[in-house]
Amino acid sequence: MEKEKIARINELAKKSKETGLTEEEAAEQKALRAEYIAEFRASFTGILENTVIQYPDGSRQSLPDMRDAKKNEKK
């Protein structure tokens, strides 16, 4: 997300606490927050998909493999 959009989110949050927002500003804030959360989730999911757990015995297992193994256990 661009720095300008993050700055705008912070600006609207500050204004909301101080004086309140107009309907247009509240809608803009809601849309910007939704966009920010979507980008954060996508980024975090990418990090988790590439995370590997290394056990004391030296074996390694990726988080997606662990998730798939748990799904298969439940079946």
MMTF fields as JSON, N, C-alpha, C and O atoms, coordinates in Angstrom:
{
  "mmtfVersion": "1.0.0",
  "mmtfProducer": "UNKNOWN",
  "numBonds": 299,
  "numAtoms": 300,
  "numGroups": 75,
  "numChains": 1,
  "numModels": 1,
  "chainsPerModel": [1],
  "groupsPerChain": [75],
  "chainIdList": ["A"],
  "bondAtomList": [4, 2, 8, 6, 12, 10, 16, 14, 20, 18, 24, 22, 28, 26, 32, 30, 36, 34, 40, 38, 44, 42, 48, 46, 52, 50, 56, 54, 60, 58, 64, 62, 68, 66, 72, 70, 76, 74, 80, 78, 84, 82, 88, 86, 92, 90, 96, 94, 100, 98, 104, 102, 108, 106, 112, 110, 116, 114, 120, 118, 124, 122, 128, 126, 132, 130, 136, 134, 140, 138, 144, 142, 148, 146, 152, 150, 156, 154, 160, 158, 164, 162, 168, 166, 172, 170, 176, 174, 180, 178, 184, 182, 188, 186, 192, 190, 196, 194, 200, 198, 204, 202, 208, 206, 212, 210, 216, 214, 220, 218, 224, 222, 228, 226, 232, 230, 236, 234, 240, 238, 244, 242, 248, 246, 252, 250, 256, 254, 260, 258, 264, 262, 268, 266, 272, 270, 276, 274, 280, 278, 284, 282, 288, 286, 292, 290, 296, 294],
  "bondOrderList": [1, 1, 1, 1, 1, 1, 1, 1, 1, 1, 1, 1, 1, 1, 1, 1, 1, 1, 1, 1, 1, 1, 1, 1, 1, 1, 1, 1, 1, 1, 1, 1, 1, 1, 1, 1, 1, 1, 1, 1, 1, 1, 1, 1, 1, 1, 1, 1, 1, 1, 1, 1, 1, 1, 1, 1, 1, 1, 1, 1, 1, 1, 1, 1, 1, 1, 1, 1, 1, 1, 1, 1, 1, 1],
  "groupList": [{"groupName": "MET", "atomNameList": ["N", "CA", "C", "O"], "elementList": ["N", "C", "C", "O"], "formalChargeList": [0, 0, 0, 0], "bondAtomList": [1, 0, 2, 1, 3, 2], "bondOrderList": [1, 1, 2], "singleLetterCode": "M", "chemCompType": "L-PEPTIDE LINKING"}, {"groupName": "GLU", "atomNameList": ["N", "CA", "C", "O"], "elementList": ["N", "C", "C", "O"], "formalChargeList": [0, 0, 0, 0], "bondAtomList": [1, 0, 2, 1, 3, 2], "bondOrderList": [1, 1, 2], "singleLetterCode": "E", "chemCompType": "L-PEPTIDE LINKING"}, {"groupName": "LYS", "atomNameList": ["N", "CA", "C", "O"], "elementList": ["N", "C", "C", "O"], "formalChargeList": [0, 0, 0, 0], "bondAtomList": [1, 0, 2, 1, 3, 2], "bondOrderList": [1, 1, 2], "singleLetterCode": "K", "chemCompType": "L-PEPTIDE LINKING"}, {"groupName": "ILE", "atomNameList": ["N", "CA", "C", "O"], "elementList": ["N", "C", "C", "O"], "formalChargeList": [0, 0, 0, 0], "bondAtomList": [1, 0, 2, 1, 3, 2], "bondOrderList": [1, 1, 2], "singleLetterCode": "I", "chemCompType": "L-PEPTIDE LINKING"}, {"groupName": "ALA", "atomNameList": ["N", "CA", "C", "O"], "elementList": ["N", "C", "C", "O"], "formalChargeList": [0, 0, 0, 0], "bondAtomList": [1, 0, 2, 1, 3, 2], "bondOrderList": [1, 1, 2], "singleLetterCode": "A", "chemCompType": "L-PEPTIDE LINKING"}, {"groupName": "ARG", "atomNameList": ["N", "CA", "C", "O"], "elementList": ["N", "C", "C", "O"], "formalChargeList": [0, 0, 0, 0], "bondAtomList": [1, 0, 2, 1, 3, 2], "bondOrderList": [1, 1, 2], "singleLetterCode": "R", "chemCompType": "L-PEPTIDE LINKING"}, {"groupName": "ASN", "atomNameList": ["N", "CA", "C", "O"], "elementList": ["N", "C", "C", "O"], "formalChargeList": [0, 0, 0, 0], "bondAtomList": [1, 0, 2, 1, 3, 2], "bondOrderList": [1, 1, 2], "singleLetterCode": "N", "chemCompType": "L-PEPTIDE LINKING"}, {"groupName": "LEU", "atomNameList": ["N", "CA", "C", "O"], "elementList": ["N", "C", "C", "O"], "formalChargeList": [0, 0, 0, 0], "bondAtomList": [1, 0, 2, 1, 3, 2], "bondOrderList": [1, 1, 2], "singleLetterCode": "L", "chemCompType": "L-PEPTIDE LINKING"}, {"groupName": "SER", "atomNameList": ["N", "CA", "C", "O"], "elementList": ["N", "C", "C", "O"], "formalChargeList": [0, 0, 0, 0], "bondAtomList": [1, 0, 2, 1, 3, 2], "bondOrderList": [1, 1, 2], "singleLetterCode": "S", "chemCompType": "L-PEPTIDE LINKING"}, {"groupName": "THR", "atomNameList": ["N", "CA", "C", "O"], "elementList": ["N", "C", "C", "O"], "formalChargeList": [0, 0, 0, 0], "bondAtomList": [1, 0, 2, 1, 3, 2], "bondOrderList": [1, 1, 2], "singleLetterCode": "T", "chemCompType": "L-PEPTIDE LINKING"}, {"groupName": "GLY", "atomNameList": ["N", "CA", "C", "O"], "elementList": ["N", "C", "C", "O"], "formalChargeList": [0, 0, 0, 0], "bondAtomList": [1, 0, 2, 1, 3, 2], "bondOrderList": [1, 1, 2], "singleLetterCode": "G", "chemCompType": "PEPTIDE LINKING"}, {"groupName": "GLN", "atomNameList": ["N", "CA", "C", "O"], "elementList": ["N", "C", "C", "O"], "formalChargeList": [0, 0, 0, 0], "bondAtomList": [1, 0, 2, 1, 3, 2], "bondOrderList": [1, 1, 2], "singleLetterCode": "Q", "chemCompType": "L-PEPTIDE LINKING"}, {"groupName": "TYR", "atomNameList": ["N", "CA", "C", "O"], "elementList": ["N", "C", "C", "O"], "formalChargeList": [0, 0, 0, 0], "bondAtomList": [1, 0, 2, 1, 3, 2], "bondOrderList": [1, 1, 2], "singleLetterCode": "Y", "chemCompType": "L-PEPTIDE LINKING"}, {"groupName": "PHE", "atomNameList": ["N", "CA", "C", "O"], "elementList": ["N", "C", "C", "O"], "formalChargeList": [0, 0, 0, 0], "bondAtomList": [1, 0, 2, 1, 3, 2], "bondOrderList": [1, 1, 2], "singleLetterCode": "F", "chemCompType": "L-PEPTIDE LINKING"}, {"groupName": "VAL", "atomNameList": ["N", "CA", "C", "O"], "elementList": ["N", "C", "C", "O"], "formalChargeList": [0, 0, 0, 0], "bondAtomList": [1, 0, 2, 1, 3, 2], "bondOrderList": [1, 1, 2], "singleLetterCode": "V", "chemCompType": "L-PEPTIDE LINKING"}, {"groupName": "PRO", "atomNameList": ["N", "CA", "C", "O"], "elementList": ["N", "C", "C", "O"], "formalChargeList": [0, 0, 0, 0], "bondAtomList": [1, 0, 2, 1, 3, 2], "bondOrderList": [1, 1, 2], "singleLetterCode": "P", "chemCompType": "L-PEPTIDE LINKING"}, {"groupName": "ASP", "atomNameList": ["N", "CA", "C", "O"], "elementList": ["N", "C", "C", "O"], "formalChargeList": [0, 0, 0, 0], "bondAtomList": [1, 0, 2, 1, 3, 2], "bondOrderList": [1, 1, 2], "singleLetterCode": "D", "chemCompType": "L-PEPTIDE LINKING"}],
  "groupTypeList": [0, 1, 2, 1, 2, 3, 4, 5, 3, 6, 1, 7, 4, 2, 2, 8, 2, 1, 9, 10, 7, 9, 1, 1, 1, 4, 4, 1, 11, 2, 4, 7, 5, 4, 1, 12, 3, 4, 1, 13, 5, 4, 8, 13, 9, 10, 3, 7, 1, 6, 9, 14, 3, 11, 12, 15, 16, 10, 8, 5, 11, 8, 7, 15, 16, 0, 5, 16, 4, 2, 2, 6, 1, 2, 2],
  "groupIdList": [1, 2, 3, 4, 5, 6, 7, 8, 9, 10, 11, 12, 13, 14, 15, 16, 17, 18, 19, 20, 21, 22, 23, 24, 25, 26, 27, 28, 29, 30, 31, 32, 33, 34, 35, 36, 37, 38, 39, 40, 41, 42, 43, 44, 45, 46, 47, 48, 49, 50, 51, 52, 53, 54, 55, 56, 57, 58, 59, 60, 61, 62, 63, 64, 65, 66, 67, 68, 69, 70, 71, 72, 73, 74, 75],
  "secStructList": [7, 7, 2, 2, 2, 2, 2, 2, 2, 2, 2, 2, 2, 2, 2, 2, 2, 2, 6, 7, 7, 7, 2, 2, 2, 2, 2, 2, 2, 2, 2, 2, 2, 2, 2, 2, 2, 2, 2, 2, 2, 2, 2, 2, 2, 2, 2, 2, 2, 6, 7, 3, 3, 3, 7, 6, 6, 1, 7, 3, 3, 3, 2, 2, 2, 2, 2, 2, 2, 2, 2, 2, 2, 2, 7],
  "xCoordList": [0.855, 0.0, 0.898, 1.936, 0.488, 1.28, 1.304, 0.35, 2.404, 2.563, 1.503, 1.076, 1.082, 0.072, -1.256, -1.948, -1.594, -2.852, -2.779, -3.75, -1.638, -1.472, -1.536, -2.144, -0.91, -0.963, -2.407, -2.816, -3.167, -4.566, -5.392, -6.259, -5.124, -5.813, -5.547, -6.469, -4.29, -3.924, -4.541, -4.984, -4.563, -5.153, -6.646, -7.15, -7.343, -8.778, -9.033, -10.009, -8.18, -8.337, -8.175, -8.934, -7.184, -6.949, -8.137, -8.608, -8.612, -9.737, -10.996, -11.793, -11.162, -12.319, -12.343, -13.401, -11.178, -11.085, -11.299, -11.889, -10.816, -10.864, -12.218, -12.83, -12.688, -13.888, -14.991, -16.126, -14.684, -15.667, -15.492, -14.837, -16.081, -15.942, -17.278, -18.343, -17.195, -18.389, -18.703, -17.897, -19.867, -20.239, -19.254, -18.895, -18.818, -17.866, -16.527, -15.919, -16.08, -14.805, -14.893, -13.945, -16.026, -16.209, -16.198, -15.622, -16.831, -16.833, -15.423, -15.003, -14.696, -13.316, -12.453, -11.645, -12.628, -11.855, -12.144, -11.227, -13.402, -13.788, -13.16, -12.654, -13.192, -12.618, -11.102, -10.541, -10.441, -8.985, -8.578, -7.604, -9.317, -9.009, -9.206, -8.399, -10.268, -10.522, -9.393, -8.949, -8.938, -7.827, -6.552, -5.819, -6.294, -5.098, -5.134, -4.135, -6.268, -6.4, -6.234, -5.589, -6.803, -6.667, -5.204, -4.739, -4.477, -3.063, -2.248, -1.327, -2.573, -1.865, -2.066, -1.11, -3.305, -3.597, -2.868, -2.331, -2.846, -2.15, -0.66, -0.05, -0.083, 1.337, 1.629, 2.597, 0.802, 1.01, 0.847, 1.596, -0.131, -0.321, 0.912, 1.331, 1.496, 2.717, 3.861, 4.634, 3.972, 5.028, 4.817, 5.761, 3.589, 3.302, 3.517, 3.978, 3.188, 3.363, 4.837, 5.159, 5.728, 7.159, 7.907, 9.138, 7.18, 7.805, 8.06, 7.209, 9.25, 9.635, 9.995, 10.711, 9.49, 9.801, 10.945, 10.873, 11.998, 13.097, 13.057, 13.112, 12.961, 12.875, 14.272, 15.245, 14.387, 15.704, 16.489, 17.72, 15.783, 16.489, 17.004, 17.636, 16.739, 17.23, 16.228, 16.456, 15.128, 14.12, 13.396, 13.301, 12.894, 12.219, 10.857, 10.686, 9.891, 8.553, 7.972, 8.031, 7.408, 6.816, 5.426, 4.77, 4.992, 3.663, 2.544, 1.592, 2.623, 1.559, 1.495, 0.404, 2.653, 2.652, 2.003, 1.265, 2.27, 1.677, 0.158, -0.586, -0.287, -1.722, -2.392, -3.453, -1.765, -2.33, -2.371, -3.332, -1.341, -1.304, -2.432, -3.053, -2.7, -3.789, -5.148, -6.036, -5.306, -6.568, -6.79, -7.909, -5.722, -5.837, -6.12, -6.796, -5.62, -5.876, -7.35, -7.887, -8.005, -9.408, -10.344, -11.47, -9.901, -10.77, -10.885, -11.578],
  "yCoordList": [-1.172, 0.0, 1.232, 1.265, 2.208, 3.427, 4.206, 4.179, 4.886, 5.653, 6.742, 7.081, 7.287, 8.341, 7.807, 8.491, 6.583, 6.002, 5.702, 5.917, 5.208, 4.941, 6.249, 6.315, 7.283, 8.593, 9.101, 9.707, 8.852, 9.283, 8.514, 9.092, 7.216, 6.423, 7.032, 7.217, 7.339, 7.916, 9.3, 9.647, 10.075, 11.419, 11.334, 12.086, 10.419, 10.257, 9.726, 10.121, 8.844, 8.328, 9.45, 9.545, 10.292, 11.42, 12.384, 12.837, 12.688, 13.61, 13.014, 13.732, 11.707, 11.032, 11.193, 11.409, 11.089, 11.232, 12.673, 12.928, 13.612, 15.021, 15.671, 16.237, 15.589, 16.338, 15.494, 15.955, 14.285, 13.451, 13.547, 14.46, 12.602, 12.541, 12.795, 12.511, 13.338, 13.451, 12.064, 11.143, 11.915, 10.616, 10.193, 9.02, 11.153, 10.844, 10.39, 9.437, 11.082, 10.717, 9.354, 8.571, 9.076, 7.777, 6.653, 5.591, 6.887, 5.885, 5.694, 4.569, 6.799, 6.721, 5.947, 5.106, 6.235, 5.55, 4.051, 3.235, 3.696, 2.28, 1.574, 0.459, 2.217, 1.622, 1.479, 0.453, 2.507, 2.448, 1.368, 0.648, 1.254, 0.218, -1.176, -2.072, -1.365, -2.669, -3.029, -4.176, -2.048, -2.276, -2.627, -3.537, -1.901, -2.158, -3.567, -4.285, -3.959, -5.279, -6.377, -7.39, -6.192, -7.192, -7.363, -8.489, -6.258, -6.335, -6.954, -7.728, -6.623, -7.204, -8.715, -9.47, -9.152, -10.591, -11.333, -12.417, -10.762, -11.4, -11.517, -12.553, -10.47, -10.48, -11.498, -12.252, -11.525, -12.445, -13.896, -14.773, -14.144, -15.487, -15.925, -17.078, -15.018, -15.332, -15.685, -16.6, -14.97, -15.255, -16.646, -17.429, -16.95, -18.254, -19.396, -20.472, -19.17, -20.209, -20.559, -21.665, -19.633, -19.858, -20.117, -20.113, -20.34, -20.594, -22.086, -22.918, -22.407, -23.801, -23.962, -23.138, -25.033, -25.358, -26.367, -27.39, -26.076, -27.029, -27.613, -26.885, -28.93, -29.638, -29.917, -29.869, -30.207, -30.464, -31.595, -31.589, -32.566, -33.663, -33.27, -34.079, -32.033, -31.529, -31.64, -31.091, -32.334, -32.443, -31.109, -30.313, -30.897, -29.637, -29.939, -30.913, -29.086, -29.24, -27.853, -26.985, -27.658, -26.356, -26.268, -27.287, -25.069, -24.88, -25.383, -25.984, -25.16, -25.719, -27.245, -27.815, -27.917, -29.373, -29.784, -30.767, -29.041, -29.342, -29.179, -29.993, -28.126, -27.864, -28.999, -29.485, -29.412, -30.489, -31.798, -32.557, -32.072, -33.294, -33.296, -34.333, -32.15, -32.069, -32.274, -32.905, -31.74, -31.928, -33.404, -33.904, -34.101, -35.522, -36.36, -37.384, -35.95, -36.674, -36.628, -37.601, -35.516, -35.335, -36.172, -36.457, -36.565, -37.324, -38.755, -39.527],
  "zCoordList": [0.0, 0.0, 0.0, 0.661, -0.731, -0.851, 0.469, 1.246, 0.691, 1.931, 2.056, 3.16, 0.919, 0.956, 1.505, 2.259, 1.116, 1.597, 3.09, 3.815, 3.55, 4.979, 5.757, 6.826, 5.22, 5.868, 5.926, 6.916, 4.872, 4.845, 5.886, 6.54, 6.036, 7.064, 8.433, 9.228, 8.704, 10.0, 10.192, 11.287, 9.128, 9.193, 9.517, 10.351, 8.858, 9.114, 10.522, 11.16, 11.011, 12.377, 13.39, 14.354, 13.164, 14.076, 14.051, 15.094, 12.842, 12.718, 13.359, 13.963, 13.22, 13.804, 15.318, 15.91, 15.937, 17.391, 17.832, 18.882, 17.025, 17.42, 17.15, 18.056, 15.902, 15.534, 14.919, 14.801, 14.53, 13.842, 12.338, 11.834, 11.629, 10.179, 9.498, 10.047, 8.286, 7.462, 6.911, 7.044, 6.298, 5.726, 4.641, 4.545, 3.826, 2.752, 3.325, 2.837, 4.361, 4.987, 5.67, 5.626, 6.296, 6.95, 5.916, 6.154, 4.776, 3.703, 3.152, 2.884, 2.983, 2.503, 3.497, 3.104, 4.783, 5.823, 5.798, 5.896, 5.668, 5.638, 4.436, 4.565, 3.273, 2.061, 2.177, 1.791, 2.706, 2.861, 3.853, 3.629, 4.942, 5.937, 5.348, 5.598, 4.572, 3.948, 2.982, 2.936, 2.219, 1.285, 2.046, 1.658, 3.129, 3.938, 4.532, 4.488, 5.079, 5.695, 4.648, 4.918, 3.463, 2.4, 2.006, 1.829, 1.867, 1.516, 2.643, 2.384, 3.891, 5.031, 5.069, 5.249, 4.9, 4.935, 3.819, 4.045, 2.622, 1.504, 1.8, 1.535, 2.342, 2.685, 3.775, 3.679, 4.805, 5.924, 5.474, 5.905, 4.61, 4.069, 3.292, 3.395, 2.514, 1.78, 2.707, 2.425, 3.805, 4.787, 5.382, 5.487, 5.768, 6.368, 5.377, 5.761, 4.114, 3.098, 2.907, 2.474, 3.224, 3.031, 4.336, 4.351, 5.426, 6.719, 6.886, 6.569, 7.391, 7.616, 9.087, 9.655, 9.698, 11.087, 11.08, 10.4, 11.838, 11.965, 13.371, 14.362, 13.443, 14.713, 15.258, 14.505, 16.555, 17.164, 16.49, 16.51, 15.893, 15.224, 13.84, 13.161, 13.422, 12.145, 11.014, 9.936, 11.233, 10.177, 10.023, 10.957, 8.823, 8.513, 7.911, 7.178, 8.234, 7.679, 7.443, 8.313, 6.25, 5.948, 6.569, 6.787, 6.846, 7.437, 6.523, 7.02, 5.203, 4.353, 4.437, 4.403, 4.546, 4.686, 6.0, 6.044, 7.068, 8.372, 8.311, 8.858, 7.643, 7.513, 6.736, 7.125, 5.638, 4.83, 5.608, 5.488, 6.404, 7.207, 8.238, 8.474, 8.848, 9.834, 9.167, 9.739, 7.957, 7.238, 6.932, 7.045, 6.545, 6.218, 7.454, 7.356, 8.616, 9.865, 10.234, 10.764, 9.962, 10.337, 9.475, 9.885, 8.299, 7.385, 7.784, 7.121]
}
